Amino acid sequence: ASVPTSLKGVRACMRCGIIKTLDQFLEYGCENCPFLDMAGNHERCNLCTTAFFEGQVAVMDPSESWTAKWIRIDAYLPGVYAISVTGQFDRDIEEELENRGCRWRCRPVGADANGSW
């Protein structure tokens, strides 16, 4: 996966937490989540990414990184990831992810650190 080319205007994928610029999501999509079909689709990029995230960690070898295991990104590609992501998918995207058996990292606005209200 690519690293952000700028720190201004970065966004995080709401499923995996990878951080890139909107232009990078538009050009490449999310390499961890190709089924979200973000490449070339501005509306889909806005629905599947968020500017509301906390912390950043750069991971070079996710399968060997204790930090990657701790934030549950050890199965993803190397890159820069958010520690926590705040946002909510549209219901149709949530259903698509549920049908695929996918988990996602974002938590709704208003949820506390444990994911409860």
Secondary structure, 3 states (H helix, E strand, C coil): CCCCCCCCCEEEECCCCEEEEHHHHHHHCCCCCHHHCCCCCHHHHHHHEECCEEEEEEECCHHHCHHHHHCCCCCCCCEEEEEEEECCCCHHHHHHHHHHCCCCCEECCCCCCCCCC
